[in-house]
Amino acid sequence: MLPLTPVPPQTAGERALFAELARWDRGGAVRGAVVASIPVVDGPMERRISDAVLFVPEGLAVVRVVEVVRQSGVVTATPEGSWTIGPGARPGEVLQLSGGGSTPLDGLMRAGMDAAVRLRRAGLEPGRIARLTVLVGDLTGLVPADGDLGEGDQVALLESRSLLLGISRAARYAGVDNPRLWTTADVRAALTALGLEGRGPSVEELNGEGFPYSPYVLRKRELLAPAAMAASAGGAVPAPAPAPAPVAIPVHRFASAPAGPLVDPVAAAAVAAAAIRADEEAAARAAAGLVAPAPAAPAPVPAPAPPAHPATARFAAPAEQSGGGVRASAVEAPVDETGGLGGLFGGAHTDAGPDAPAPVPAVAQPVPAHPGVAQPAVAHPAPVPPPPPIPLVGPRRRSPEARRRLVLLAVAALALVVVAVVAVASLTGGGGGASAAAPSSAPTSSAAPEPVGPQPGERTVLDGRAFTLEQVQVDDTCVGNSYGAVADFFERTDCAGLARALWSTDVDGRAVVVAVSSVAMGDSAGARDLRDLADRNGSGNVSDLLREGLSYPGAPEGLSGAEYASAAEGPLVTIVETSWVAPGEAGTADLDLVAGTGLGLPMPDPVAG
């Protein structure tokens, strides 16, 4: 377990948690994971909604450390409603959490949404994010005993067995349908995107915690799709076994929650060890002057025949000694086409075009003689007959008469173009009466600019849920496109651009409308002011497209009993409202979950128009 506290913990609960984790020691002897102190605050009062982020090779979770003060006994935790504490396993009095409230789940849900938005905007696909609550205080038990509240919510007491169980169940939830493990580069990039201050973990430290090594960030949406297809075809393609090839780590697919460990620390460490050995051997050979210099004009290397795996990379094998000389050899081994684990050893390759010369076999370079060392006989290849001469289509140099003819033709063509442009301009601009009588089809200055981005009919899948874009609109002002106190805010400080969309999805067959507004403010301070105002009850909001009369077949007349989510990233504020299409449907928790997922939906650039 690797605890990271570049900023010292602020509360007694945090200090107690990180002291317990530091006692577990580094590496995977107890549990391979990284816990980073990255607090998230919410609202104008800056109330803590999460204190740390937990990374395991299967995924990640947001962590809340809750201090229970002036109460003792057994805590009864429930997925909905207030938590209680009493002398036994039966519900007692309402639990009073430090910082206010009686359940941390709502805040943790918002913290998970915020983490997902930050990671996706940094180009990382987080997958399913679990939520872990650690209770600190004079507590004697927990109901349920395993702390599993379902849907990714885990509760643990501050003791080793309960903490390990909570971390394991969070990893199991995050790892379902995850086509690729988190690698060392993924974790480092994610910690930077989430705002980790100070020194981040080294590659060696992460590798020791069970994260497979990769120099490239692999958790990108365009890379996870090929990984998922490869996993659905039966897992990773097994690699052939060339002589000194590195250890290959397979890509796992979790059709259901795995029962055993998902990362082999020995295999992960072997990858790093192979890389280190290769670097040391290359440095030793270079220092001893045994590596022959590269020729000034190397012959083109023929592209290898397509193997069963989608891509190959060239590995430099250790030098083989033969009779005092050193002979370099090369082997071919498959790697992931996305720059995966094999990207550590992947070298440059050349794609031969259709007009490239035929490949010529590489010829072993002679080894410089050393005094007192017998040199091996070198077999020279048979001479290759020269290729037949290539017939020329025409003279390489044009005559002066031909050049003059080309210049005259170019001048004539230019003159024709000028005449055509003048004729078109006279026809379109000089027809006074006719053009005045024809109705103008050009848009007025007040018309909304064309949205640049996703268009109606496009589908997006987030967190296993399919969304369809039904309507989209971009405006260059927020004045007149809002109501309540938010409208007054825009009267004083207008936005730089506004993009709104209506998405449709469903929850267990029940249709849901998702209204998304993306507001571009001039700076981060304006974005924070707008989000704080819109988050308050009764403050109004940006008008959704249904409110402005833009609808689609099957949509409700307006949002009813809507759930709300928001996020601010730099000068951009995203606001999501979700509502059941059919009136009278129950299930606010489902709508709230969809609203959080909707924060990651693609939207047009509000200022692109």
N, C-alpha and C positions, 0 to 999 in steps of 0.2 A: 504494500500500500504506500503510495507516494502522496503525502499531504503538501500542498503548496499554499503558503501564507505570505506572499510578498508584502501585503498590507496586514499588520497585526490584527487579530480578531478583536472586535469591539465589545462583545457581550460575554458574560460569564458562560453562557451555554456554548458559544463558539469555541471559547478557550478550552472548555472541557472536552468537546468533540475532537478537536485537533490534537489535544494531548493524548486522548485514547488512540487515535489513528497513528500518531507518531510512535506509540508504544508497540505497535504491531510490526515495526521494522519494514525495510524496503524489500522489493521483490515480490514474487508470487508465493512465498512460503505460507502466508495466511490467505491473502487475496490479492490478485493483480488488479490494480485500479489506480486512478488519479483523482484526488479531491482538491479542488481549487477554490480558494476563498474569493468569490466574486459576488458580492451582495447586489440585490436588485431592490430598488425602492419604487413606490408608486404613490401618485397623488401629490397635492400641494404640501401635505404634512410629511412627505417622504417616509412613509411607513414601510418597514421591511416586509417583503413578500417572499424572498428567498435569500439564503445566505451563502450558498456554495453550489458548485457544479460537480457532478460525479461522472467520470469517464471510465468505461470498461470497454474491452475490445468489441463487445456486442452492441454498444450504443451509449447513451448518456441519460442522465437524470438531473433534475434540479432538486436541491436539498434545502429544507427549512429546519433550523434548530430552534425548538420551542422550549422556553423556560416556564415551568409550572411553579408558581410561587404561592406560598401560604395555603397550599392544599396538598394532600397526600392520600395515597390509596391506589386503587386499580382504575386505570383510564379505559373507558369504553368509547372506541372510535367508530364512527359510522360514515358511509359515503355521502350522506345528506343530513343536514341538520346539525345541531350543536353536539359537541362531544361532552361527556360527563365523567365525573370521578366520584368514587365511593369506596366504602371499606371492603366491598366484595365485588363479585363479577356482575352484579346487577347495576343498572343505571342509578347514579346518585345525583349530586348537585351539578350544575353546569360548570364546565371547566373554564377557568379564567387564564388566558394565555398572556404572557408578557408582551406588551405592545398593543393589547386589545384584541377582542374577538374570542370566540369559543371554538373555532375550527380554522386550520390553516389552509384548507383545500382550495378555496376560491383564489387566494393569493398565489398559491403554487401553480394553479392552472394558468393564471395570467403570466407568471414568470416563465413557464414553459412556452407559452405563445411568444413572449418577447425573445426568448432564446432561439426559437425556430425562425422568426423573422430576421434576426441578426445573422444567423448562419446562412440562410438562403440568400440574403443580399450580399453576403461575402462569397457566394458561389458554392457553398457547401450544402449538401442535402442531409438533414439530421435524422430523417426517419422518425420512428416513434420515440417520444420523450417521456420517460417515467418521472414520477414525483415521489420523493422520499421525505418523510417527516421524522425527525429525531427528537424524542421527548427527554428533557433533562429536568430532574427534580427528585423529590422524595416519593418515588413511585414504586409500588410493589407488584404490579402486574399490568397486563394489557389484554383487552378483548377487542377483536379476535386475537388468539394467542400467537398466530403466525404473522399478524400485522398486515395481511393482504386484504385491502378493501375493494379490489377489482379495478379494472380499467386503468391500470398503471399507478394507482395510489398505494403506497406502502408506508407503514408506520413501524418505528423501532424505538426501543429503549436504549439508553446510553450504557450498554454492556455488550461484550464481544459477541456473544451468541446471537442476540437479537439484531445487532448491527449487521453481522455477516448474512443473516437470513434476509434482512431487508435489501441489502446490496445485491444478493443473488437473485431475488425475485424481481428487482428493478432491471437487472441485466437480462433476465429471461423475457420480460415484457418488451424491452427495447430491441431484443434480438429476433423477434418473430418476423419472418418475411424479409429479413435484412440480407441482401445478396452479397454484401462485402463487409468484412471486419474493418474497424477503425484502425488505421495505420499510424505510424509515428508522425508523418507529415500531416495527416488529417487532424490529429489532436493538437499539434502545435498551431496550425492555422485556425482551428476552432477557438482555442484559448485567446488568440490575438483578436479574433472577431468579437468575442464576448467581452473583451476589455480587461484582460488580466494585466495587472500592473506589475512592474518589476521584472525579475528574471523568470523566464519560462523554463519548463523542463528540457533537459538535453535529450538527444536521440537515444543515447545509451540508457538513460534512466527510463524512458518510455519502453524501450525494447526489453528491459529487465522486468517491467510490469506486465509483459505478455502482449504488447502491441506489436504486430509484425512490422518489420522495417520497410519503408518505401520513401525515396527522395521526392516523390511526386504526390500531390493531393489527389486522391482517388474518389473522394465522396462528392463528385459532381454529377449533376442530373444526367448529363450526356454519357457519363461513364458507368453509372449504376445500371442503366437500361441494358447494355450488353452483358454486364455481370449477371443481371437477373435472368436474361435469356440463357446464358451459359449454365446457370444453376438449375433452371427448369429442365434443361436437357439431360440432367443427371449429374450435376456437379462439375468440378473442374476437369479439364482433359488431362490425363496423366502424362507427365513429361517423360521422354526417353532418358536413358541413363548413360550419357557420355562419361568418359573416364573421370576428369576432375570437375564435374558439373556441381554447382551449388545446390543446397537443399531447397526443394520446391515445397511451398506451403499451399495446400489446396484452398479453393474458395468454397465456403460452406453455404448451404442453403437450409434455412430453417422452415420447413413446412409446418412444423409445430414446435413447441418449446423444447429445446434439447435437454436431455437428462444429464449429460455429463459436461465437463469443461469444453469450451469452444476454442481455446487457443492452447497449442502445445508450446510451452516456454522453451523447451529444449530445441525444437525446430526453429523457433524465432531467433534464439541465441546463435544457432548454427549459421543462419544467414549472415548475421553481423560478423561472426568469426571468419566466415569464408571471404567476406569483403576485406576484412582487415588483413588476412593472410595474403590475398592477391595483391593489395597495395604494398605490403612489406616486401614480397618477393620481387615485384617490379622495381621498387626503390633499390633493393640490394643489387639486382642485375645491372641497373643503370649506374650505380656507384662503382661497380667492378669493371665497367666498360665492356661487358660481354654482349650487349645488345647491339646488333648490327644497325648502322644508320639507315634510315629510310631512303629509298631512291628518290632522285629529284623528280622524276615523272613516273609515278607508279601506274602499272597497267590497270585498266578498269576491272573491278572484281565482279564476276558473274553473280546475278541474283540467285539465291537458292530456290530450289523447287518448292512450291507451296506445300507445307506439311499439313497434318491433320489439325493442328492448332492454328488459330487465325494469324499469328505473327511469329517471327523469329527474331533473335538478337544474336550477335556474334560475341563469343566469349574468348578471351585470350587465355590459352592454356599455359601451364608452367613450362618453361624451357626444358627440353630434353637434351642431355649430354650424350654425345656419341663420339668416342675416340678423340676426345680433346676439343671437339668443336661444339658449338651450341646451335641447335636447330629449333626455330620457333614453329609451333603448330597451332592450329585453331580448330575449335569444335563449334558445332551449331546446337543451340538448345532453345526450346520454345519459351516465350514469355507472353504475358498478358498483353493483348492488343491495346489496352488502355494505359500502358505505361505502369503496370502493376508492380508486384514484388520483384519481378525480373528486371524492372527498369533500373534497379541498382547496378546490374551488370551490363545493361544494354549499351551498345556502342552505336556510332553513326552508321547509317547504311545509305546506299545510293540507289535511287529508282531509275532504271535505264529507260529512256524514252524510246519511241518507235524508230527514231533516226540515229540512235546511238550505235557505235561500232560494235561488232560481234565481240563477246567477252573472250579475253585471252587468258589462258591458265597462268597463275602466278608462278614465277621461277624462283627457286630458293637462292638467296643471295650468298655469295662466298663469304666465309668467315675469315677474318684477318688472322694471319698466322701468329703463333706465339712461340718464342724461342724455347727450344727443347721439347716441343709438343708435336707429336706426329699428326699430320693433317689427313683427314679421310678423303678418299677419292670421291670426286664430285661427278655425277653422271650428267653430261650436257644433253639437253634435248635435241632431237633431230631438227635440222633446219626446216623452217616453214616456208613454202614457196610464196612469193609475193602475190597479192591479189591482182586480178586483171585490171587494167586501167579503166577508169570511169569515163565514159564518153561525155564530152561537153555539149550542152544544148546550143550554145552560141558563143561568140567571142567574149573573152573576159573584159575587154575594153571596148567601149562604143566609139564609133568614129565621130568626128566633129559634126558631120551632117546629121547623124542620128540624135546627138544631143540637142542640136538646134531644133529639130522637129519635136522633140519632147517638150522643150521650153514653149514653143508656139502652141502645142496642144494644151499645156497647162494654163497658159494665158487665156486661150479661148474658152476653156471650161470655167475659169473664174469669171469671165465676162458673162457667160450664160447664167451662172448662179446669181450675179448682181442683178441682171435683167429680171430674173424670176422673182427675186425678193421685192424689187420695186413694183412689179406688176401686182403681186399679192397685196402689198401695202396699199396701192391705189384702189384696188377692188374692195378691200375691207374698210378703208377709211374714207373713201370719197363718195360713197353712195348715199349721202345725206338723208333724203326722204325715205328710201327703202329701209335703211338701217334704223332710222328713227321709228318707223312704223312697226318693225319687228319687235316682239317682246324680248327683253334682256334675260338671258339665262345665267348670267354671271352672279355669284353670290354677293350679297351686300356685306358691308364691313362689319355688321353686327352678327353675321352668321357664325356659328361655332366652327372652329377649325376641324379638319378631318383628323380623326384619331390615328396615331401612329403606334401600332402594337397589335394585340389580339383583336380579332374581328368576330362578330356574331357567328355562332355555329361551331367555334373552336371548343375542344374538350381538354380538360386538364385533370389529372389525377393527383391528389394530395392526401397523404396519410391513408391511402387505401380507399378514398372516396372520390367519385367522378363528379366533376363540375362542368356544366355547359354554359358558355357565354351567350346570353340572349339579347342584351342591348348594351351599347357603349356610347358614351358621349364625352367630348372634351370641350371645355370652355376656358376662355382667357381671363375670367373674373369670377370671384365668389360673391360679389354684390348682387343681390337678387336671387341667389341660388342657396339661400340658407334662411333660417328662421330663429326667433327667440334672441337670447343674449348673444348667440353665435353670429347672428346677422348684424347686431350692433358692433360686434368685434370687427367684422369685415368692413363695416362702414368707416371705421377708424384706420384699419390696416388691411388693405385688400391683399389677396393671395396673388402669386405669380402665375398660377394655372390650376385648373381643376379637372380631374378625370373621374367619371362615374360609370359604373357598370352594374348590370343585373345578371347574376348567375343563378342557375337552377341546379338542384341536386335532390337527393332524397335520403331519408333515414328509415331503414326497415320498410321501404316501399311508400313512405309518406313524403309527399313533395314538399320541398323547402325552397324559398326564394332567398337569395343572398345579395344584399345591396352593399356595394363597396364604393367608397369615396376616397380618392387619393388627392391630397391637397398639398401643393408646393408653396411653401412660405419663403420669404426672402432669406431667412437664416434659421439657425437652430433655436435661438431664443424665441422667435415668433412661433415656431412649430411647437415648442413646449408649452407656451401660453395657450395656443389653440387647443392642444390635447387636454390640458388641465381644465379648461373651460368646458369642453364638450363632455368630459367625463363626469361632470357634476349633474345631479338629477335636476330636471326642470330648466336646464340652461339652453335648450334648443339644440340644433344640430345643423349639419350640412343637409340640404334637401336631397333625398334619394330620388331616383328617376321615376319611381311609381308616384311619388308625391307631386312630381312635375308633369304627370300625364303620359309618360312614356312607358309602355307596357309590352307584353308579348303574349301569345296564345297560352292560356292556362294559368296566367299569373293572377294573383289576388288584386283587388282594387287598391289596396294599400297595406302597409305593414301593420300587423296587429299582434300585440304581446311580444314584441321583438326583443331578442337578446342582443347584447352590444359587446364589441371588442375594439380596442384601439392600440396603435403603436406609433411611436415617433422615432425616426432615424434621420439625423441631420436636419435638413430643412423640410423633409417630407413627412406628412402625417397621413396615416391610413386609418379609416374608420369603417367598421363592418357592422351591419345590422342584419339579423336573420329572423325569419318569420315562417310559420306554417302556411302553406297555400290554402288548405282546407280550414275553415273556422272551427274553433272548439277543440283542436288537437291539444293533447297534454304532453309534457316532457320538456321543461325548460332546460334541463341539464343537457339534453341532446342538442338543442338550439345553441346553447352556450359553447358546446364543443365545436359545432360547425362554424360558429362565429370566430373562434380562435384559429381554426384551420384556414378560414377565409382571408386572414391577414397575409397569407403567403400566395394568394392568387395573382397571376400576372395581370398587370394593368398598363394602359398606355401611359406614355410620358406626359404629365400634365402640361409641360411647357414646350412640347415638341411641335405643337401646331403653330 
